[in-house]
């Protein structure tokens, strides 16, 4: 079994919590972390922008990442939300087994 972290930026803490709860209720993620008050700087529409955002990190099975992406895109307030995944190469086996048990079967 392979696992992933999915990194998502949102406009604020409340949006991150709404999206996170949706992912948990759908069993697409076993755990969500919300990191509030991040400063983001990025190119958008030909200019450098600066905003305060929140980060949402979802722990899930690698095979569910595309479902996570589609679910997030369906409710996210951004036109082009940042949703990227990173493989979990190794970790506490009990924790990884817990992710497996708490997410939907593939």
N, C-alpha and C positions, 0 to 999 in steps of 0.2 A: 504494500500500500504506500502511495506517495501522498505528501501533504504540502500545502502552500499557505503562505501569508499573502493576503490581498490588501494592498495599500490604497486608500481612497481619501481624497480631499473633499471637504464640504464647506459650504458657506459659513457654518457656525456649529456650535456644539449641539444645538437642538436638531438640526438636520442630520448630523452624524448619529444621534441617538435614535431618531425615527428610522433611518436606513438600517442601523444596526439591529434594532428590534425586529424589523421586517426580515432580515437575514436569519435571525435566530428563530423566529416563528416559522419560517419556511424550512428550517433545518438545513439551510445551505451553509451555515457556519456554526461551530460549537462554542466559540467565544469571540467577543468583540472588545477592542480597546478603543476608547475615545481620548484623544490628546487635544486639549483645547488651547486656544490662543497662539497659534503658529503664524508667523509672518511668512507670506509667500511673495516672491517676486518672479515675474514671468512675462514673456512676450504674448500680447493679445491684440489683434487688429492693428498691427504695425507699431505698437508702442509698448514700452516697458510699464507694467502694472505692479502695484503693491497692494496687498490685501491681508486682512487677518482671516484665517481659516481654522478649521478643525480637521484633525486627521482621524480616520477610522481604520483600524487594522482588524481584519477578519482572519480567523484560523479555520481552515477547511481542508477537505481532501482535494488533491490536484484535479481530479476528475470533475469536480463541481465548480471550478473557477469560471468556466464560460457561463454557467447558470447564474453565478454571483454577478458577473459583469452585466448580464442582461437584466437581472432584477434591479440592480443599482441604477442602470441607465433609465429604466422605466419610471423611476420616482425622483431622480436627482434633479435639482434646480438648474444645473449648468448645462449649456449646449454640448460641451465637450469635457465631461468630467474626467479627472485623473483616476483611473482604476487600473492598477498594475499588480501583477503577482510575482512572488519570489518563491522558489522551491525551498522547502525545509529539508535540508540534507541529512540531518540527524537530530536527535533530541531524546528527552526522557520518554522511554517506551510506554510507560503508564500514561503519560500525557497524550502521546500520539494515539494510543489505543482509545483513550477517552474521546478524542476528536472523531475517530471512526465510529464510535458508538452513538455520539450525539448528532451526527449528520445523516442525511438521507442516504439510502443505498443507491449505488450507481447502476 
